[in-house]
């Protein structure tokens, strides 16, 4: 009897102790609430509109920067902002003029030689024609008067005169053809010289870039972050920088690939300047890159580029290139079941919560969607009014 009483007392004590331990489990009561997920990003300000400054398109060759204004310099309309080295174009112009003079002299020489050759051949042809007429005028066909030798000699003289005339005409035609070929070759050389002159003049006309209107010059940076400088070589049409319109600014920021879920157009954003973090400027997302890419060469961390159009621009403090920090509202849900992360557990590869049922807690599989550092949105498995354990009640019981 004493043993039975002791066993009964021990069991009763265990039940009381177990209830007390369950009573110590903190819980969260499920209620629908507004869930907002925000992410941060960093980047720079950029003008919405800007006039590009680039190397002249009509420059025949590459251009070497001889002088330029500093990055961020204030410029006035028609101010020279870049001057290129004219040495190569001046040398080319001089060489083209020399080639043109040589081609012209050779042309005159060829014409003079052709004229002299033509006169000599025409004289030879006339001489042959005169000899042929003389041979035909005096006939030696009378055998009784002239010997056989004289008749043969007369026929040979007549044939030679005729052949001499034909040969002179053939040589004249050949010389005329060669003269035309020489003139065509010289014309090609003269065109080449003219092309060199034209290219050099175009280059000399392109050695200066002037500001199209008042503003500041923002130079373009390459993938290393370098800007063009004195000594840099630019190709025709290569971007050099831009002169922005300071009345409308936007923020180009970068979002970590891991945080980019939910990025969408027209979502709200807030931007603060690194130089004045106490003032926030509202805006909205107007562009999101399709693909993530590294920001720094050689660093594998990838980001999505995001453009934020600001609702208001303060030209006094907002300048192109100013570093900014943005907070993006990537998700807003009304009446969402956003539970604390402490209420979420994993068992057998599934997400579960422990829902209070009377004095016990039962595991319930759930489906989740979005999350923040402290909250998780549950889309299936729980209902309003459920009480969820914020610690694992089974682990608490086992430890006891």
Buried (B, 14 or more C-beta within 10 A) or exposed (E): EEEEEEEEEEEEEEEEEBEEBBEEBEBBEBEEBEBBBBBEBBBBBBBBEBBEBBBBEEBBBBBBBBEBBEBEBEBEEEBBBBBBBBEBBBEBBEBBBEBBEBBBEBBEEBBEEBEEBBEBBEEBBEBBBEBBEEBEEEEBEEEEEBEEEEBEEBEEBBEBBBEBBEBBBEBBEEBBEEBEEBBEEBEEBBEBBBEBBEBBBBBBEBBBBEBBEEBBBBBBEEEEEEBBEEEBEBEBEBEBBBBBBBEBBBBBBBBBBEBBBBBEEEBBBBBBBEEEEEEBBEBBBBEBBEEBEEEEEEEEEBBBBBBBBBEEBEEEEBBBBBEBBBBBBBBBBEEBBBBEEBBBBEEEEEBBBBBBEEEEBEBBEBEBBBBBEEBBBBEEBBEEEBBBBBBBBBEBEEEE
